[in-house]
Amino acid sequence: MKFQRHVPIRMCVGCGNRRKKGDLIRFVRGGSGSVSITSENLAGRGIYLCPDLACLFAASKKMRRTGVLGSADIAVLRSRIAKEREKQEEKE
């Protein structure tokens, strides 16, 4: 009898959909206030987003004042999402 491993599920802040943790992109706000994209476990406040620009824009509206994406440059994050999307497509 095979046992299935637990698959962590996270919620996208932009659209609210629940997906596997590996299918989402994690944004982390470091101590200096900079926002980085990572698939690793970094300390700091973090959110998960789908690799979709619509989710990035929705999350930036929701979290404009306080949150991880507070003062982040959306153009920089957009280019990083495009890179992460390419990486995910290469895996498939």
N, C-alpha and C positions, 0 to 999 in steps of 0.2 A: 504494500500500500504506500503510495507516494503522498508526502505531505507538501502542501503548498505554502510557500513562504509568504509572510505578511508583506503587502505592498502599501507603502505609505501614500495616503491621499491628502492633497492640499487643495485649497480654494484660491482661485484667481481673484485678486482684488478688483480687477477691472470689470469682468463680466459675471463673476459669482459662480462660474462652473467649477465643479470638482473634477480633478484629474489626478493621474499618477504624478508623484513628485518629480520623476525624471522627465515628464513631458512639459513641465513648467520652467520658467526662468526665475531665478531668485535675485532680487535686488537688495543690497545691504547698504545701510548708511553707517559709515565708519565714524570713529571718534572725531575726526577732523571735519565731518560734515559732507565728505565726498561720497558719491553713490557709485557702487561697483556692482557688476553683474558676476555672479559666481554659481558654480554647481557644487562648490565645497561648503563645508560648515564653517562659516566665519562668524565671529562674535559681532553683535550689533543688532539694531532693529532691522528686520527684513520683511519683505513681502514677496509673494509669488504672482507672476503674470503669465498668461498664455503668450506664445510667440507670435502675437498679432498686434499690429499698430493700434487698432481700435481699442484694445484692452489697455495699452499704454496711455492713450489719451483719456480714457474714462477714469483710470486710476489717478492720473495727474489732476483731474478736476476734483475728484473725491478727496485727495490728500494734499491739496495745494498749500494749506496753511500749516499743518503740523504733520507730519508723517515722513516717510522715507523719501518720497519724491519732492519734498517741500520746495527747495530752491534749485533743483537739478535742471540742467539744460536738456530740453526734450530732444533737440536735434542730435546730440551726442548719444542719448539713450536709444534713439531710433536706429542709428547706425549700429549700435551694439546688438540690438535685437535682430537686425538683419544678419549679422555675423552668427549669432546663436542659432537662428533659423537655418542657415546654411549647414552648420555643424550637425543639427538634428536630422536634416535631410540626407546628409552623407552617411549617418549611422543606419538609416533605413534602407 
